[in-house]
Amino acid sequence: MSIPRSGTPIIKHFALRLILYYNDYIPWNYARFLDYCTDRLFLRRVGGRYRFIHKLLQDHFSQM
């Protein structure tokens, strides 16, 4: 049985999320986490993207 090429990116995306979740790098429900950060004023939603509100916070995470 062969997997169509159109399904390969989906499988890769899911496998990456699974690995990152099990290694405690990301939360499982990423959208809920981003909404939580937006409610706490760490992030601002701009269109379909998120931006840090505080430059100091952005610098802290970029150096980790």
CORNOR-V290669 format. One record per run of one state. SS is the DSSP state (@ for helix, = for strand, . for the rest). FROM is the first residue (numbers start at 0). LEN is the number of residues. If there is no record, write none. Layout:
BEGIN
ss:SS from:FROM len:LEN
ss:SS from:FROM len:LEN
END
This chain:
BEGIN
ss:. from:0 len:4
ss:@ from:4 len:18
ss:. from:22 len:7
ss:@ from:29 len:10
ss:. from:39 len:3
ss:= from:42 len:4
ss:. from:46 len:2
ss:= from:48 len:4
ss:. from:52 len:2
ss:@ from:54 len:9
ss:. from:63 len:1
END
